[in-house]
């Protein structure tokens, strides 16, 4: 007799985030599912698909998840806004979790967590569709989801930094992601993510997340930056983007041929 196919929610990313090992991810912005399939062989621990600044909608997300299933690489989906339908569609499609941008208040954080969790601790509606193997493993999924689905909030606003301890005290936040670009703009240094004020804010955020035992992630643009953040004590980092890797490799190859 054949064995049941396991749920698409395979990797326990929460356990890995809590384990103390440094995890490395990258951003998915291109719609072709061959892109995450290709990048899955590069050794990344996770992917973040961008539905806020990128064109990735729920249907595109499903195709990416199908492409990644064989590789077993978890995928977080950055929703376009802190809205129930966007969060639930991502999770019901089988995303490992969501990244919720533009958190400013305790109420924002509570809202994000609530729609990631089933009652009685949350408000998520019950229709896990693909996440439950289209109904084959509904009971198993419902029993495990509250403990395994990742609720990641972004810390990238002045308001969030100023009220950080209260926000981090919200039960159910699994990890946070610092967005240096928006943080720089919020603190009056648009485009200057290396400014001393931004580094000071990032160090402060990291210190407070440690105090609350919440793993912290951060956006980075280069391998050197990612290594530096690892040494600084971050639990995870995103390195570059799918289109960025293509751009840098193509530019470098063409330049190498054309230069004398």
MOMOJO-V174291 format. One record per run of one state. SS is the DSSP state (A for helix, B for strand, O for the rest). FROM is the first residue (numbers start at 1). TO is the last residue. If there is no record, write none. Layout:
# MOMOJO-V174291
ss->{SS:SS}
from->{FROM:FROM}
to->{TO:TO}
This chain:
# MOMOJO-V174291
ss->{O:A:O:B:O:A:O:B:O:A:O:B:O:A:O:B:O:A:O:B:O:B:O:A:O:A:O:B:O:A:O:A:O:B:O:A:O:A:O:B:O:A:O:B:A:O}
from->{1:13:20:23:29:33:43:46:51:58:70:74:79:84:93:97:101:106:115:118:119:124:125:129:133:138:149:150:156:158:163:164:169:175:179:180:187:196:212:215:221:223:233:236:242:259}
to->{12:19:22:28:32:42:45:50:57:69:73:78:83:92:96:100:105:114:117:118:123:124:128:132:137:148:149:155:157:162:163:168:174:178:179:186:195:211:214:220:222:232:235:241:258:260}
